Amino acid sequence: MTFMEKLEAAWKKSGSLVCVGLDPDLAKMPDCVKGAKYPIFEFNKAIIDATADAVCCYKPQAAYYAGQDADDQLAMTIAYIKENYPEIPVILDAKRADIGATTAMYAKEAFERFQGDAVTVNPYMGMDALKPFLDHADKGVIILCRTSNPGAKEIQDIKLENGEEMFMHVARLASTTWNYNKNIALVAGATFPEQLGAIRKVTGDMPLLVPGIGAQGGDIAAVMKNGLDSNGNGLMINSSRGIIYVSKGEDFAEAAGKAAKELRDTINAYRKA
Amino acid sequence: MTFMEKLEAAWKKSGSLVCVGLDPDLAKMPDCVKGAKYPIFEFNKAIIDATADAVCCYKPQAAYYAGQDADDQLAMTIAYIKENYPEIPVILDAKRADIGATTAMYAKEAFERFQGDAVTVNPYMGMDALKPFLDHADKGVIILCRTSNPGAKEIQDIKLENGEEMFMHVARLASTTWNYNKNIALVAGATFPEQLGAIRKVTGDMPLLVPGIGAQGGDIAAVMKNGLDSNGNGLMINSSRGIIYVSKGEDFAEAAGKAAKELRDTINAYRKA
Protein backbone atom coordinates (compact mmCIF):
# COMPACT_ATOMS: atom_id res chain seq x y z
CA MET A 1 0.00 0.00 0.00
CA THR A 2 1.39 3.42 -0.88
CA PHE A 3 1.46 6.31 1.56
CA MET A 4 -1.36 7.99 -0.36
CA GLU A 5 -3.56 4.87 -0.18
CA LYS A 6 -2.73 4.41 3.48
CA LEU A 7 -3.66 8.03 4.23
CA GLU A 8 -6.96 7.74 2.32
CA ALA A 9 -7.82 4.58 4.26
CA ALA A 10 -6.85 6.21 7.56
CA TRP A 11 -9.06 9.23 6.87
CA LYS A 12 -11.95 6.88 6.15
CA LYS A 13 -11.40 4.52 9.09
CA SER A 14 -10.67 7.15 11.75
CA GLY A 15 -13.06 9.84 10.55
CA SER A 16 -10.31 12.20 11.69
CA LEU A 17 -8.07 14.80 10.06
CA VAL A 18 -5.86 15.05 13.15
CA CYS A 19 -2.11 14.45 12.92
CA VAL A 20 -0.39 14.15 16.28
CA GLY A 21 3.12 15.62 16.33
CA LEU A 22 5.46 13.49 18.44
CA ASP A 23 7.90 16.19 19.56
CA PRO A 24 9.05 14.90 22.95
CA ASP A 25 11.16 17.37 24.91
CA LEU A 26 12.66 15.82 28.06
CA ALA A 27 12.44 19.19 29.79
CA LYS A 28 8.65 19.27 29.33
CA MET A 29 7.83 15.64 30.01
CA PRO A 30 5.91 14.37 33.05
CA ASP A 31 8.03 13.25 36.00
CA CYS A 32 6.44 9.80 35.96
CA VAL A 33 8.24 8.82 32.72
CA LYS A 34 11.55 10.57 33.40
CA GLY A 35 13.01 7.65 35.34
CA ALA A 36 12.41 5.08 32.58
CA LYS A 37 15.33 3.61 30.64
CA TYR A 38 13.80 4.98 27.42
CA PRO A 39 11.75 7.92 28.68
CA ILE A 40 11.03 9.38 25.25
CA PHE A 41 9.83 6.05 23.93
CA GLU A 42 7.69 5.38 27.02
CA PHE A 43 6.15 8.83 26.71
CA ASN A 44 5.42 8.36 22.99
CA LYS A 45 4.04 4.85 23.51
CA ALA A 46 1.52 6.08 26.08
CA ILE A 47 0.52 9.03 23.86
CA ILE A 48 0.12 6.74 20.85
CA ASP A 49 -2.03 4.20 22.70
CA ALA A 50 -4.25 7.00 24.00
CA THR A 51 -4.70 8.79 20.66
CA ALA A 52 -4.60 6.06 17.99
CA ASP A 53 -8.36 5.90 17.47
CA ALA A 54 -8.59 9.66 16.87
CA VAL A 55 -5.85 10.35 14.33
CA CYS A 56 -5.15 9.91 10.61
CA CYS A 57 -1.35 10.00 11.02
CA TYR A 58 1.57 10.54 13.39
CA LYS A 59 4.41 12.96 12.76
CA PRO A 60 7.57 12.49 14.83
CA GLN A 61 9.83 15.56 14.51
CA ALA A 62 13.39 14.36 13.81
CA ALA A 63 15.01 17.35 15.54
CA TYR A 64 13.75 16.34 19.00
CA TYR A 65 15.42 12.93 18.69
CA ALA A 66 18.62 14.25 17.05
CA GLY A 67 19.00 17.05 19.59
CA GLN A 68 18.55 14.72 22.56
CA ASP A 69 20.75 11.88 21.25
CA ALA A 70 17.67 9.65 21.03
CA ASP A 71 17.66 8.31 17.45
CA ASP A 72 17.19 4.81 18.88
CA GLN A 73 13.98 5.96 20.58
CA LEU A 74 12.75 7.45 17.30
CA ALA A 75 13.26 4.05 15.64
CA MET A 76 11.52 2.33 18.57
CA THR A 77 8.59 4.75 18.36
CA ILE A 78 7.98 4.20 14.66
CA ALA A 79 8.42 0.43 15.04
CA TYR A 80 5.82 0.52 17.82
CA ILE A 81 3.28 2.26 15.58
CA LYS A 82 3.98 -0.16 12.69
CA GLU A 83 3.50 -3.16 14.94
CA ASN A 84 0.42 -2.05 16.83
CA TYR A 85 -1.31 0.37 14.48
CA PRO A 86 -0.13 -0.65 11.01
CA GLU A 87 -3.01 1.23 9.39
CA ILE A 88 -1.76 4.63 10.64
CA PRO A 89 0.82 6.31 8.37
CA VAL A 90 3.93 7.86 9.93
CA ILE A 91 5.49 11.06 8.61
CA LEU A 92 9.10 11.71 9.54
CA ASP A 93 9.27 15.49 9.86
CA ALA A 94 12.86 16.17 8.84
CA LYS A 95 12.69 18.94 6.17
CA ARG A 96 15.62 17.44 4.28
CA ALA A 97 17.09 18.25 0.84
CA ASP A 98 20.60 18.16 -0.62
CA ILE A 99 22.38 17.29 -3.87
CA GLY A 100 21.21 13.95 -5.26
CA ALA A 101 23.89 11.60 -3.91
CA THR A 102 23.43 13.10 -0.44
CA THR A 103 19.63 13.05 -0.55
CA ALA A 104 19.88 9.35 -1.43
CA MET A 105 21.47 8.91 2.02
CA TYR A 106 18.66 10.93 3.61
CA ALA A 107 16.15 8.66 1.84
CA LYS A 108 17.90 5.69 3.47
CA GLU A 109 17.58 7.49 6.82
CA ALA A 110 13.87 8.25 6.43
CA PHE A 111 12.60 5.11 4.71
CA GLU A 112 15.02 2.31 5.68
CA ARG A 113 16.55 3.24 9.00
CA PHE A 114 13.45 4.84 10.52
CA GLN A 115 10.76 3.19 8.34
CA GLY A 116 8.77 6.36 7.73
CA ASP A 117 5.85 6.23 5.30
CA ALA A 118 6.50 9.83 4.31
CA VAL A 119 9.06 12.57 4.90
CA THR A 120 8.93 16.37 4.88
CA VAL A 121 11.39 18.10 2.51
CA ASN A 122 12.56 21.60 1.60
CA PRO A 123 12.15 22.85 -2.01
CA TYR A 124 14.89 25.54 -2.06
CA MET A 125 17.41 23.39 -3.98
CA GLY A 126 14.96 22.34 -6.71
CA MET A 127 13.69 18.97 -7.91
CA ASP A 128 16.95 17.06 -8.36
CA ALA A 129 17.60 17.58 -4.64
CA LEU A 130 14.30 15.79 -3.89
CA LYS A 131 14.44 13.12 -6.59
CA PRO A 132 15.83 10.27 -4.43
CA PHE A 133 12.77 10.77 -2.20
CA LEU A 134 10.33 11.22 -5.11
CA ASP A 135 11.62 8.07 -6.80
CA HIS A 136 10.13 6.05 -3.93
CA ALA A 137 6.66 5.97 -5.48
CA ASP A 138 5.22 4.16 -2.46
CA LYS A 139 6.40 6.83 -0.01
CA GLY A 140 4.95 10.29 0.56
CA VAL A 141 7.08 13.40 -0.04
CA ILE A 142 5.67 16.41 1.75
CA ILE A 143 7.20 19.62 0.43
CA LEU A 144 7.32 22.89 2.38
CA CYS A 145 5.16 25.36 0.49
CA ARG A 146 3.81 28.07 2.84
CA THR A 147 5.02 27.39 6.36
CA SER A 148 3.30 28.54 9.54
CA ASN A 149 6.09 30.69 11.04
CA PRO A 150 6.08 34.51 10.79
CA GLY A 151 9.46 34.69 8.98
CA ALA A 152 8.17 32.56 6.11
CA LYS A 153 7.03 35.79 4.46
CA GLU A 154 10.64 36.87 3.89
CA ILE A 155 11.11 34.19 1.21
CA GLN A 156 7.84 32.39 0.50
CA ASP A 157 5.61 35.47 0.06
CA ILE A 158 8.08 37.37 -2.13
CA LYS A 159 6.43 38.37 -5.41
CA LEU A 160 7.98 37.00 -8.56
CA GLU A 161 8.31 38.70 -11.92
CA ASN A 162 5.07 37.03 -13.04
CA GLY A 163 3.15 38.56 -10.12
CA GLU A 164 2.82 35.30 -8.21
CA GLU A 165 4.41 34.62 -4.81
CA MET A 166 7.28 32.12 -4.40
CA PHE A 167 5.07 29.67 -2.47
CA MET A 168 2.62 29.59 -5.42
CA HIS A 169 5.53 28.84 -7.75
CA VAL A 170 6.45 25.91 -5.47
CA ALA A 171 2.79 24.76 -5.38
CA ARG A 172 2.69 24.72 -9.20
CA LEU A 173 5.97 22.82 -9.60
CA ALA A 174 4.84 20.32 -6.96
CA SER A 175 1.52 19.80 -8.76
CA THR A 176 3.07 19.29 -12.20
CA THR A 177 6.63 18.31 -13.22
CA TRP A 178 7.81 17.31 -9.75
CA ASN A 179 4.82 15.03 -9.13
CA TYR A 180 5.76 12.32 -11.66
CA ASN A 181 5.01 9.59 -9.12
CA LYS A 182 1.86 11.21 -7.69
CA ASN A 183 3.35 10.98 -4.23
CA ILE A 184 3.67 14.66 -3.29
CA ALA A 185 1.82 16.48 -0.53
CA LEU A 186 2.45 20.06 0.64
CA VAL A 187 2.92 21.90 3.91
CA ALA A 188 0.49 24.83 4.20
CA GLY A 189 0.37 26.58 7.57
CA ALA A 190 -2.89 27.18 9.44
CA THR A 191 -1.69 30.64 10.40
CA PHE A 192 -2.11 31.94 6.83
CA PRO A 193 -5.49 30.55 5.69
CA GLU A 194 -5.71 32.73 2.56
CA GLN A 195 -2.43 31.34 1.28
CA LEU A 196 -3.67 27.87 2.19
CA GLY A 197 -6.75 28.50 0.08
CA ALA A 198 -4.65 29.66 -2.86
CA ILE A 199 -2.56 26.48 -2.56
CA ARG A 200 -5.70 24.31 -2.50
CA LYS A 201 -6.89 25.99 -5.71
CA VAL A 202 -3.81 25.03 -7.74
CA THR A 203 -3.23 21.59 -6.23
CA GLY A 204 -6.62 19.94 -6.74
CA ASP A 205 -7.06 17.14 -4.20
CA MET A 206 -3.41 16.95 -3.13
CA PRO A 207 -3.10 16.27 0.62
CA LEU A 208 -1.96 19.23 2.71
CA LEU A 209 -0.10 18.93 6.00
CA VAL A 210 -1.26 21.84 8.13
CA PRO A 211 0.87 22.91 11.10
CA GLY A 212 0.17 25.99 13.18
CA ILE A 213 -3.05 25.43 15.08
CA GLY A 214 -2.82 25.55 18.88
CA ALA A 215 0.37 27.13 20.22
CA GLN A 216 1.02 28.97 16.95
CA GLY A 217 -2.49 30.47 16.81
CA GLY A 218 -3.97 29.10 13.57
CA ASP A 219 -7.76 29.24 13.17
CA ILE A 220 -9.49 25.89 12.54
CA ALA A 221 -12.61 27.43 10.98
CA ALA A 222 -10.52 29.28 8.39
CA VAL A 223 -8.42 26.19 7.67
CA MET A 224 -11.52 24.10 7.05
CA LYS A 225 -13.13 26.74 4.86
CA ASN A 226 -10.03 27.04 2.67
CA GLY A 227 -8.36 23.66 2.82
CA LEU A 228 -10.73 20.69 2.37
CA ASP A 229 -10.44 18.67 -0.82
CA SER A 230 -13.41 17.76 -3.03
CA ASN A 231 -14.14 14.69 -0.87
CA GLY A 232 -14.17 16.64 2.38
CA ASN A 233 -10.76 15.25 3.38
CA GLY A 234 -7.35 16.35 2.06
CA LEU A 235 -5.93 17.68 5.32
CA MET A 236 -3.55 16.41 7.98
CA ILE A 237 -4.03 19.01 10.71
CA ASN A 238 -1.10 18.77 13.06
CA SER A 239 -1.11 19.43 16.76
CA SER A 240 1.92 18.71 18.91
CA ARG A 241 2.12 20.76 22.09
CA GLY A 242 -1.69 21.11 22.21
CA ILE A 243 -2.04 17.34 22.62
CA ILE A 244 1.11 15.86 24.11
CA TYR A 245 1.64 18.43 26.88
CA VAL A 246 -1.94 19.01 28.09
CA SER A 247 -1.09 17.45 31.44
CA LYS A 248 2.25 16.98 33.17
CA GLY A 249 0.74 14.60 35.71
CA GLU A 250 0.31 10.83 35.65
CA ASP A 251 -2.80 11.34 33.55
CA PHE A 252 -0.75 12.85 30.68
CA ALA A 253 -1.72 10.13 28.19
CA GLU A 254 -5.39 10.18 29.12
CA ALA A 255 -5.37 13.97 28.79
CA ALA A 256 -3.69 13.68 25.38
CA GLY A 257 -6.31 11.19 24.23
CA LYS A 258 -9.07 13.54 25.33
CA ALA A 259 -7.43 16.50 23.59
CA ALA A 260 -7.01 14.53 20.35
CA LYS A 261 -10.67 13.50 20.35
CA GLU A 262 -11.79 17.06 21.11
CA LEU A 263 -9.68 18.38 18.26
CA ARG A 264 -11.07 15.72 15.92
CA ASP A 265 -14.60 16.68 16.92
CA THR A 266 -13.97 20.43 16.64
CA ILE A 267 -12.60 19.89 13.16
CA ASN A 268 -15.45 17.57 12.18
CA ALA A 269 -18.06 20.07 13.33
CA TYR A 270 -16.75 22.40 10.62
CA ARG A 271 -16.62 19.52 8.16
CA LYS A 272 -20.30 18.78 8.52
CA ALA A 273 -21.33 22.44 8.60
CA MET B 1 37.54 31.92 19.54
CA THR B 2 34.55 32.34 17.22
CA PHE B 3 34.12 30.31 14.05
CA MET B 4 34.98 33.39 11.98
CA GLU B 5 38.21 33.99 13.93
CA LYS B 6 39.11 30.32 13.73
CA LEU B 7 38.55 30.29 9.96
CA GLU B 8 40.67 33.44 9.48
CA ALA B 9 43.48 31.87 11.51
CA ALA B 10 43.21 28.59 9.59
CA TRP B 11 43.42 30.39 6.22
CA LYS B 12 46.56 32.16 7.45
CA LYS B 13 48.24 29.15 9.03
CA SER B 14 47.47 26.60 6.29
CA GLY B 15 47.76 28.90 3.29
CA SER B 16 44.92 26.83 1.92
CA LEU B 17 41.33 27.46 0.82
CA VAL B 18 40.56 23.73 0.65
CA CYS B 19 37.67 22.25 2.63
CA VAL B 20 37.63 18.46 2.72
CA GLY B 21 34.14 16.97 2.67
CA LEU B 22 33.94 13.91 4.92
CA ASP B 23 31.17 11.99 3.12
CA PRO B 24 32.06 8.37 3.88
CA ASP B 25 29.97 5.85 1.95
CA LEU B 26 30.60 2.27 3.12
CA ALA B 27 29.94 1.03 -0.42
CA LYS B 28 32.83 3.12 -1.77
CA MET B 29 35.36 2.63 1.01
CA PRO B 30 38.62 0.69 0.69
CA ASP B 31 38.47 -2.96 1.75
CA CYS B 32 41.27 -2.44 4.26
CA VAL B 33 39.03 -0.41 6.61
CA LYS B 34 35.80 -2.35 6.09
CA GLY B 35 36.63 -4.93 8.77
CA ALA B 36 37.21 -2.36 11.52
CA LYS B 37 34.75 -2.02 14.39
CA TYR B 38 34.19 1.63 13.40
CA PRO B 39 35.06 1.60 9.69
CA ILE B 40 33.73 5.09 8.96
CA PHE B 41 35.68 6.58 11.84
CA GLU B 42 38.87 4.71 10.89
CA PHE B 43 38.50 5.90 7.31
CA ASN B 44 37.93 9.51 8.37
CA LYS B 45 40.80 9.42 10.88
CA ALA B 46 43.27 8.32 8.22
CA ILE B 47 41.97 10.93 5.75
CA ILE B 48 42.18 13.66 8.40
CA ASP B 49 45.75 12.80 9.42
CA ALA B 50 46.82 12.80 5.77
CA THR B 51 45.16 16.10 4.83
CA ALA B 52 45.29 18.26 7.97
CA ASP B 53 48.24 20.38 6.85
CA ALA B 54 46.56 21.27 3.54
CA VAL B 55 43.06 22.37 4.57
CA CYS B 56 41.29 25.36 6.13
CA CYS B 57 38.31 23.32 7.36
CA TYR B 58 36.55 19.95 7.37
CA LYS B 59 32.93 19.42 6.42
CA PRO B 60 31.31 16.13 7.48
CA GLN B 61 28.01 15.63 5.65
CA ALA B 62 25.36 14.61 8.22
CA ALA B 63 23.35 12.53 5.70
CA TYR B 64 26.10 9.92 5.29
CA TYR B 65 26.13 9.25 9.02
CA ALA B 66 22.34 9.38 9.44
CA GLY B 67 21.72 7.12 6.44
CA GLN B 68 24.22 4.51 7.64
CA ASP B 69 23.19 4.54 11.31
CA ALA B 70 26.60 5.95 12.21
CA ASP B 71 25.89 9.04 14.30
CA ASP B 72 28.33 7.77 16.89
CA GLN B 73 31.09 7.75 14.27
CA LEU B 74 30.22 11.32 13.30
CA ALA B 75 30.68 12.35 16.94
CA MET B 76 33.95 10.38 17.11
CA THR B 77 35.21 12.03 13.91
CA ILE B 78 34.57 15.56 15.10
CA ALA B 79 36.01 14.79 18.54
CA TYR B 80 39.15 13.45 16.83
CA ILE B 81 39.61 16.69 14.88
CA LYS B 82 39.03 18.80 18.01
CA GLU B 83 41.59 16.82 19.97
CA ASN B 84 44.33 16.54 17.37
CA TYR B 85 43.81 19.59 15.15
CA PRO B 86 42.00 22.10 17.37
CA GLU B 87 42.93 24.94 15.00
CA ILE B 88 40.86 23.51 12.11
CA PRO B 89 37.17 24.49 12.13
CA VAL B 90 34.53 21.82 11.51
CA ILE B 91 31.35 22.53 9.54
CA LEU B 92 28.45 20.14 10.07
CA ASP B 93 26.78 20.04 6.66
CA ALA B 94 23.16 19.42 7.63
CA LYS B 95 21.09 22.05 5.75
CA ARG B 96 18.64 22.35 8.65
CA ALA B 97 15.81 24.83 9.32
CA ASP B 98 12.44 24.59 11.05
CA ILE B 99 10.17 26.66 13.30
CA GLY B 100 12.08 28.21 16.19
CA ALA B 101 11.44 25.66 18.96
CA THR B 102 12.43 22.86 16.60
CA THR B 103 15.51 24.64 15.25
CA ALA B 104 16.61 25.06 18.88
CA MET B 105 16.78 21.23 19.00
CA TYR B 106 18.79 21.20 15.75
CA ALA B 107 21.17 23.73 17.31
CA LYS B 108 21.67 21.31 20.20
CA GLU B 109 22.36 18.57 17.65
CA ALA B 110 24.93 20.60 15.68
CA PHE B 111 26.71 22.51 18.44
CA GLU B 112 26.32 20.40 21.62
CA ARG B 113 25.89 16.79 20.54
CA PHE B 114 28.30 16.90 17.57
CA GLN B 115 30.41 19.93 18.61
CA GLY B 116 30.40 21.57 15.18
CA ASP B 117 31.94 25.03 14.82
CA ALA B 118 29.47 25.85 12.07
CA VAL B 119 26.38 24.38 10.43
CA THR B 120 24.81 24.70 6.99
CA VAL B 121 21.18 25.85 6.93
CA ASN B 122 18.32 26.39 4.46
CA PRO B 123 16.76 29.88 4.08
CA TYR B 124 13.32 28.90 2.71
CA MET B 125 11.52 29.36 6.06
CA GLY B 126 12.97 32.82 6.74
CA MET B 127 15.04 34.23 9.59
CA ASP B 128 13.04 33.06 12.60
CA ALA B 129 13.67 29.47 11.48
CA LEU B 130 17.43 30.14 11.67
CA LYS B 131 17.48 32.32 14.79
CA PRO B 132 18.41 29.59 17.31
CA PHE B 133 21.52 28.98 15.17
CA LEU B 134 22.24 32.68 14.58
CA ASP B 135 21.95 33.42 18.30
CA HIS B 136 25.12 31.38 18.85
CA ALA B 137 27.41 34.29 18.03
CA ASP B 138 30.51 32.10 18.37
CA LYS B 139 29.27 29.57 15.80
CA GLY B 140 29.15 29.91 12.02
CA VAL B 141 25.81 29.73 10.19
CA ILE B 142 26.30 28.94 6.52
CA ILE B 143 23.15 29.67 4.54
CA LEU B 144 22.32 28.07 1.18
CA CYS B 145 22.32 30.89 -1.37
CA ARG B 146 23.08 29.55 -4.89
CA THR B 147 23.70 25.82 -4.69
CA SER B 148 25.78 23.80 -7.16
CA ASN B 149 23.11 21.38 -8.42
CA PRO B 150 21.33 21.87 -11.78
CA GLY B 151 17.82 22.01 -10.24
CA ALA B 152 18.76 24.99 -8.10
CA LYS B 153 17.65 27.20 -10.99
CA GLU B 154 14.00 26.20 -10.48
CA ILE B 155 13.82 28.22 -7.26
CA GLN B 156 17.04 30.16 -6.68
CA ASP B 157 17.33 31.75 -10.16
CA ILE B 158 13.67 32.75 -10.38
CA LYS B 159 13.37 36.47 -11.06
CA LEU B 160 11.53 38.53 -8.49
CA GLU B 161 9.27 41.50 -9.05
CA ASN B 162 12.25 43.83 -8.47
CA GLY B 163 14.24 42.15 -11.28
CA GLU B 164 16.64 40.36 -8.96
CA GLU B 165 16.88 36.58 -8.61
CA MET B 166 15.80 34.77 -5.42
CA PHE B 167 19.40 33.87 -4.53
CA MET B 168 20.34 37.57 -4.62
CA HIS B 169 17.43 38.33 -2.32
CA VAL B 170 18.81 35.70 0.09
CA ALA B 171 22.33 37.13 -0.24
CA ARG B 172 21.03 40.61 0.69
CA LEU B 173 19.03 39.39 3.70
CA ALA B 174 22.03 37.36 4.87
CA SER B 175 24.30 40.40 4.55
CA THR B 176 22.00 42.77 6.43
CA THR B 177 19.13 42.04 8.87
CA TRP B 178 19.90 38.35 9.36
CA ASN B 179 23.58 38.97 10.15
CA TYR B 180 23.06 40.64 13.53
CA ASN B 181 25.82 38.52 15.07
CA LYS B 182 28.23 38.73 12.11
CA ASN B 183 28.38 34.94 12.01
CA ILE B 184 26.84 34.22 8.59
CA ALA B 185 28.58 32.68 5.60
CA LEU B 186 26.92 31.59 2.34
CA VAL B 187 26.93 28.58 0.05
CA ALA B 188 27.73 29.58 -3.55
CA GLY B 189 28.33 26.74 -6.00
CA ALA B 190 31.42 26.54 -8.20
CA THR B 191 29.27 25.38 -11.09
CA PHE B 192 27.73 28.84 -11.53
CA PRO B 193 30.66 31.28 -11.23
CA GLU B 194 28.74 34.31 -12.50
CA GLN B 195 26.19 33.90 -9.73
CA LEU B 196 29.07 33.42 -7.29
CA GLY B 197 30.53 36.73 -8.49
CA ALA B 198 27.20 38.49 -8.02
CA ILE B 199 27.00 37.10 -4.48
CA ARG B 200 30.55 38.30 -3.70
CA LYS B 201 29.61 41.81 -4.85
CA VAL B 202 26.75 42.19 -2.37
CA THR B 203 28.35 40.36 0.56
CA GLY B 204 31.67 42.19 0.91
CA ASP B 205 34.20 39.93 2.63
CA MET B 206 31.69 37.34 3.89
CA PRO B 207 33.13 33.80 3.68
CA LEU B 208 31.65 31.64 0.94
CA LEU B 209 31.49 27.85 1.08
CA VAL B 210 31.95 26.64 -2.49
CA PRO B 211 30.83 23.11 -3.39
CA GLY B 212 30.84 21.76 -6.92
CA ILE B 213 34.42 21.46 -8.10
CA GLY B 214 35.59 17.96 -9.05
CA ALA B 215 32.79 15.45 -9.63
CA GLN B 216 30.22 18.23 -10.21
CA GLY B 217 32.39 19.99 -12.83
CA GLY B 218 32.96 23.46 -11.34
CA ASP B 219 35.87 25.48 -12.76
CA ILE B 220 38.53 26.59 -10.25
CA ALA B 221 39.84 29.47 -12.39
CA ALA B 222 36.36 30.99 -12.64
CA VAL B 223 35.73 30.50 -8.92
CA MET B 224 38.95 32.28 -8.04
CA LYS B 225 38.30 35.15 -10.46
CA ASN B 226 34.82 35.74 -9.03
CA GLY B 227 35.00 34.65 -5.42
CA LEU B 228 38.06 35.90 -3.53
CA ASP B 229 37.55 38.50 -0.83
CA SER B 230 39.56 41.72 -0.55
CA ASN B 231 42.29 39.92 1.40
CA GLY B 232 42.69 37.14 -1.18
CA ASN B 233 40.86 34.67 1.09
CA GLY B 234 37.11 34.41 1.67
CA LEU B 235 36.55 30.95 0.21
CA MET B 236 36.16 27.43 1.56
CA ILE B 237 36.42 25.38 -1.62
CA ASN B 238 35.00 21.97 -0.90
CA SER B 239 36.09 18.69 -2.42
CA SER B 240 34.73 15.37 -1.18
CA ARG B 241 34.85 12.57 -3.74
CA GLY B 242 37.86 14.17 -5.50
CA ILE B 243 39.94 13.72 -2.35
CA ILE B 244 38.57 10.90 -0.21
CA TYR B 245 38.07 8.35 -3.02
CA VAL B 246 41.19 8.89 -5.14
CA SER B 247 42.42 5.40 -4.27
CA LYS B 248 40.53 2.37 -3.04
CA GLY B 249 43.77 0.61 -2.07
CA GLU B 250 45.73 0.60 1.17
CA ASP B 251 47.28 3.90 0.07
CA PHE B 252 43.87 5.65 0.19
CA ALA B 253 44.93 8.12 2.88
CA GLU B 254 48.27 8.92 1.25
CA ALA B 255 46.46 9.47 -2.05
CA ALA B 256 43.94 11.74 -0.33
CA GLY B 257 46.76 13.75 1.21
CA LYS B 258 48.39 14.15 -2.18
CA ALA B 259 45.10 15.18 -3.81
CA ALA B 260 44.40 17.76 -1.08
CA LYS B 261 47.86 19.31 -1.52
CA GLU B 262 47.49 19.37 -5.30
CA LEU B 263 44.13 21.08 -5.01
CA ARG B 264 45.56 23.60 -2.55
CA ASP B 265 48.41 24.34 -4.96
CA THR B 266 46.16 24.55 -8.03
CA ILE B 267 43.97 27.03 -6.17
CA ASN B 268 46.95 29.01 -4.89
CA ALA B 269 48.43 29.31 -8.38
CA TYR B 270 45.32 31.32 -9.32
CA ARG B 271 45.57 33.26 -6.07
CA LYS B 272 49.07 34.50 -6.86
CA ALA B 273 48.35 35.12 -10.54
Boltz contact constraints between the chains, C-beta under 6 A:
constraints:
  - contact:
      token1: [A, 61]
      token2: [B, 102]
      max_distance: 6.0
  - contact:
      token1: [A, 63]
      token2: [B, 102]
      max_distance: 6.0
  - contact:
      token1: [A, 63]
      token2: [B, 105]
      max_distance: 6.0
  - contact:
      token1: [A, 63]
      token2: [B, 106]
      max_distance: 6.0
  - contact:
      token1: [A, 64]
      token2: [B, 105]
      max_distance: 6.0
  - contact:
      token1: [A, 66]
      token2: [B, 109]
      max_distance: 6.0
  - contact:
      token1: [A, 67]
      token2: [B, 105]
      max_distance: 6.0
  - contact:
      token1: [A, 67]
      token2: [B, 108]
      max_distance: 6.0
  - contact:
      token1: [A, 67]
      token2: [B, 109]
      max_distance: 6.0
  - contact:
      token1: [A, 69]
      token2: [B, 113]
      max_distance: 6.0
  - contact:
      token1: [A, 95]
      token2: [B, 98]
      max_distance: 6.0
  - contact:
      token1: [A, 98]
      token2: [B, 95]
      max_distance: 6.0
  - contact:
      token1: [A, 99]
      token2: [B, 149]
      max_distance: 6.0
  - contact:
      token1: [A, 102]
      token2: [B, 61]
      max_distance: 6.0
  - contact:
      token1: [A, 102]
      token2: [B, 63]
      max_distance: 6.0
  - contact:
      token1: [A, 105]
      token2: [B, 63]
      max_distance: 6.0
  - contact:
      token1: [A, 105]
      token2: [B, 64]
      max_distance: 6.0
  - contact:
      token1: [A, 105]
      token2: [B, 67]
      max_distance: 6.0
  - contact:
      token1: [A, 106]
      token2: [B, 63]
      max_distance: 6.0
  - contact:
      token1: [A, 108]
      token2: [B, 67]
      max_distance: 6.0
  - contact:
      token1: [A, 109]
      token2: [B, 66]
      max_distance: 6.0
  - contact:
      token1: [A, 109]
      token2: [B, 67]
      max_distance: 6.0
  - contact:
      token1: [A, 113]
      token2: [B, 69]
      max_distance: 6.0
  - contact:
      token1: [A, 122]
      token2: [B, 122]
      max_distance: 6.0
  - contact:
      token1: [A, 122]
      token2: [B, 124]
      max_distance: 6.0
  - contact:
      token1: [A, 124]
      token2: [B, 122]
      max_distance: 6.0
  - contact:
      token1: [A, 124]
      token2: [B, 124]
      max_distance: 6.0
  - contact:
      token1: [A, 124]
      token2: [B, 155]
      max_distance: 6.0
  - contact:
      token1: [A, 125]
      token2: [B, 147]
      max_distance: 6.0
  - contact:
      token1: [A, 125]
      token2: [B, 152]
      max_distance: 6.0
  - contact:
      token1: [A, 126]
      token2: [B, 151]
      max_distance: 6.0
  - contact:
      token1: [A, 126]
      token2: [B, 152]
      max_distance: 6.0
  - contact:
      token1: [A, 126]
      token2: [B, 154]
      max_distance: 6.0
  - contact:
      token1: [A, 126]
      token2: [B, 155]
      max_distance: 6.0
  - contact:
      token1: [A, 127]
      token2: [B, 151]
      max_distance: 6.0
  - contact:
      token1: [A, 128]
      token2: [B, 149]
      max_distance: 6.0
  - contact:
      token1: [A, 128]
      token2: [B, 150]
      max_distance: 6.0
  - contact:
      token1: [A, 128]
      token2: [B, 151]
      max_distance: 6.0
  - contact:
      token1: [A, 129]
      token2: [B, 149]
      max_distance: 6.0
  - contact:
      token1: [A, 129]
      token2: [B, 151]
      max_distance: 6.0
  - contact:
      token1: [A, 147]
      token2: [B, 125]
      max_distance: 6.0
  - contact:
      token1: [A, 149]
      token2: [B, 99]
      max_distance: 6.0
  - contact:
      token1: [A, 149]
      token2: [B, 128]
      max_distance: 6.0
  - contact:
      token1: [A, 149]
      token2: [B, 129]
      max_distance: 6.0
  - contact:
      token1: [A, 150]
      token2: [B, 128]
      max_distance: 6.0
  - contact:
      token1: [A, 151]
      token2: [B, 126]
      max_distance: 6.0
  - contact:
      token1: [A, 151]
      token2: [B, 127]
      max_distance: 6.0
  - contact:
      token1: [A, 151]
      token2: [B, 128]
      max_distance: 6.0
  - contact:
      token1: [A, 151]
      token2: [B, 129]
      max_distance: 6.0
  - contact:
      token1: [A, 152]
      token2: [B, 125]
      max_distance: 6.0
  - contact:
      token1: [A, 152]
      token2: [B, 126]
      max_distance: 6.0
  - contact:
      token1: [A, 154]
      token2: [B, 126]
      max_distance: 6.0
  - contact:
      token1: [A, 155]
      token2: [B, 124]
      max_distance: 6.0
  - contact:
      token1: [A, 155]
      token2: [B, 126]
      max_distance: 6.0
  - contact:
      token1: [A, 158]
      token2: [B, 160]
      max_distance: 6.0
  - contact:
      token1: [A, 159]
      token2: [B, 161]
      max_distance: 6.0
  - contact:
      token1: [A, 160]
      token2: [B, 158]
      max_distance: 6.0
  - contact:
      token1: [A, 160]
      token2: [B, 160]
      max_distance: 6.0
  - contact:
      token1: [A, 161]
      token2: [B, 159]
      max_distance: 6.0
